[in-house]
């Protein structure tokens, strides 16, 4: 999604890159059940680690009405301190979430958990970050811009279908190719929300540019 504070790996969280070659990228039409799945899973997560959660949000393409997506429900969980994640590993494991620390090499400000084995099970990604962190702000900026600008959402959907057909199993290539569009949307969203207390600009120099995706 070039903003001066954006890293490709950070903004392209939906790729869940396992390697350069993986399963084919498959797009599904928008499913009105996705928000319901999020709410159900949100309640389950709150029951397990609600004592450390500050806010929970549905992010990614499944959070944008009418937008086709890979059928993965992305959940953004905010905590006061990233170190709180250590106490969440076992409670989340009990409700089916597997902690994946190796992804922190690309995104050190996030703790990532996955649940479900598609196609037999619904797939969930849980992204745990500090409230109002750069990761938190940018993902909400992107989601909310697409929610309030249907033409941008449709443009994104068209782009994703084209790239899925072009890159096939090359998920890293697919993710990299989406990045310029995502960066442009975040820049537009930041400009529209300049001065907003909901999306304050990150302090200069706090979030180094990440060039890896």
N, C-alpha and C positions, 0 to 999 in steps of 0.2 A: 504494500500500500504505500522528486526526492525531498521528504521532510528532513530537516537537519538532525532530527533525533530518532529517525526510523531505522530499524534493522530488518532485513528481509525475513530472517528466521522468526523474529518476534511478531511480525505482522501476518505471516502466513501460517498461523497455527493449525489450520485445517488440514495441512498436508500430512501430518503425522509421519514424516519421512522415516522409513526404516532403513533405507539404502537407496542407491541410485535407481535400482529396479525393484519393483514390488508388484502387488496386485494391481490390475487395471483400475484407472479412475472411472468410476461409474456414477453418473448423475441420476437422481430420482426427481420426479415432479414434486412440487410442494405438497406436503402432507399436513392437513390441519390438526392432525393428532400430535405433531411434534411439540407444540407448546404444552399440551396436556402431559406428555411424557416428561417434559422438563419439570413441571409442577410436582408431579408424583415423585420424581427422583430428588428434587429439591427437599421435599419433606423427609425423605429417607435419609438424606445427608444431614439435615438439621437434627434429626433424631440421633445421629451417630456422633456428630462433632459440633453441634449447635453452640456449645459453650465457648468456642473460639472463633466462630464465624461472625463477621461484621455485616456483610452483605452478600447476596447471591444473585447472579444475573444469568439469563439465557443469552448466549452470544453465538456468532457464526451464522451461516446462511440459513440454518433451520430456525433461527430466531426472527427471520424477516418474512412476513406474510407474503405469499405468492411466489417466493423465490425458490427455484429448484436447487437441490444440494445433494452432496453425498449424505446419506441418511445417518449422520452422526450427531447426536445431541451434545453440544458443547456447553459446559457449565463453568462459569467464572465465579470463584469463591474468594472473597476478600477477608484477610485476617489483619490484625494490628501489626504483627511481627512475623516475618517469614519463618523464623525459628519455631513458631507454633506448629508448623507442619509436621515436625517430628512426633508430636503427640497424637497426630491424626492418622498416621500410617496404619496402625493396628485396627482402630475402630472402622476405618474405611475398608480395610481388608475384609472385615467381617460382613460387610454389605456388598462385597464383590469387586472392590476397586484394587487394582494392582499399581503399586508405586513404581515409577520408571525414572530413577535418578540419572541415567545416562543422558537424558535429553537436556539436563542442566548445563551441559557443555555449550550448547547453543543459546539457551535462554536461562541464565543463572538467576534471574529474578522471579522465576516461576517454579512451582513444584507440580509435577504432572502425574495424574492417575488415570488409568483406563479401565473400562468395564465392558464386558460383553464380547461375544465371539460371533460376528456376523458371518453368514446370513441367518444362522439359527437364533441368535440373540440380538436384541437391540444394543447398539454400540454407543457408549458414553465416553466423553473426554472431560475430565475435571481439571481445571487450571486454577491452582491456588497461588495468589499473589497478595502483596500488601495493598490495602485500600489506598486509592488515588495514586498508585504507582504508574509509571509510564505504560506498562502493559495494560493495566486496568483502563486507563483513560483512552488509549488508542483503540482498543477493541470496542468500547462503548461508542466512541465517536464514529467508527466505521459502521457499526450496527444501526445506530440511530439515524445516520445520514441516509442509509439505504431504506430505512423504514419511512422516512419523510420525503424521499425523492424517488418515487416509483420508476422514473425513467432511468435513473442510475442503477437501480436494482435489476431492471430488465437488461440493461447494457452489460452488467456483470454476469447475468445468467447466460446471455448469448456468448460472451467471451469464454466462460467456463466450459460450455458445450464444445466450442471450437477447439479449445486447448485439450480437453479430454480426448477428443477424436485424434488430435495431432500427436499427443505425447503417449497415449496408451498406458503402458506400465511404468513409464518414466515419471514418477511422481515429483521428483526434484525438478525436472524440467518444467512440469506443469505448474508447480509452485512458483518457480522463478519467473515464468512468463506472466503470471497474474500480478506480480509485484508492482509494476509501474501503474497499473490501474488502481490498485489498493492504495498506493502512496498518494496518488492524485486525489482520491476520495478523502483520505485523512486530512490532507492539506486544505481542501474545501471545507470540511467539517470544522477544522480548527479555526479557520477564518470566520465562519459563520458564528462560532461560539466564543470568539475572542472576548475575554473579560468575564466569561461565565464561571461561577463558582463550582459548577458541575464538572467542567473540563478545564481546569487551570493548566497553563503551559508548564511543562516540567522545568525545574531549575536548570539553568545553563551548566553544562558539563557534568550533570549528575548521571546521565545515561549515555555511555559511550556508544558510538555507532558500531553496530554489529554487521559485518560484511558477509557472514556465512548464512546460508539458508538450507 
